[in-house]
Amino acid sequence: MINLDSTLLIQAAIFIIFMLILNRFFFRPVLKLLATRYERSEGYKEWAKEMDRKAEELYLKYQETLKKARQDAMEIRLKIKQEGINKSNQILSDMKAEIEKELPQIKSNIQKEAEKALKKLKEMEKKLAYEIAEKLLGRSIS
């Protein structure tokens, strides 16, 4: 059976003193270090979550800005294209009007040139007829 004498009380006192010393110099610092480490890791986890959220927000903002820029570029491109079409139509209508304006003058000039050429051919007609006749007959016709 177990003897309950004074050594048991001494051993219990030594054990309690040893536990107090270990608690003061070992367990408290180790537990404090573990708690600090846990708090830091939780803090870093929260920080990482916050950074993920901010990154997601920035990505969505980037996508939205990119979409808006593409829409703006498309509108500008269509506007420039329409301006080009309008300008080319204006140039064509101006040229058509100018041609229609100058067409009677050009026709008149062509008619005059044709009449001059015809008159010159009629003048040359007699001379050529005499030359052809002289060559065919082989003698001079005067």
Residue, then its C-alpha position, 0 to 999 in steps of 0.5 A: m500500500i502507499n505510505l503517506d509520510s512527510t516525503l510525499l509532502i516534500q515531493a509535492a512541494i518540490f513538484i509545485i515549485f518546479m511547475l511554478i518555475l517552469n510556468r514562469f520561465f518556459f511555458r508562459p514565453v512559449l505560449k506567448l510566442l505561439a499566440t503571437r505567431y498565431e496572431r501574425s499568421e491570422g493577420y497575414k491571412e486577413w492581409a492576403k484576403e484583403m489583397d485578393r479582394k483589392a486585386e479582384e477589384l482592380y482586375l474588374k476595374y481594368q476590364e471595365t476600363l478596357k471595355k469602355a476604351r474599346q467601345d470609344a475606339m469603335e465609336i471613333r472609328l465609325k465616326i471617322k469612317q462616316e466622315g470619310i464617306n461624307k467627304s468623298n460623297q461631297i468631293l464626288s458631287d462637287m466634281k460632278a457639278e464642275i463637270e456638268k458646268e464645263l461640259p457644254q464648253i467642252k462639247s463646244n470646243i470639240q465641235k469647233e475642233a471638228e469643224k476646223a478639221l473638216k474645213k482643213l480636210k476639204e481644203m486638202e481634198k482638191k490638192l490630194a485629188y490632183e496629186i492622186a490623179e497626177k500619180l495615176l496618170g503619170r503626168s501633170i494636171s494643171 
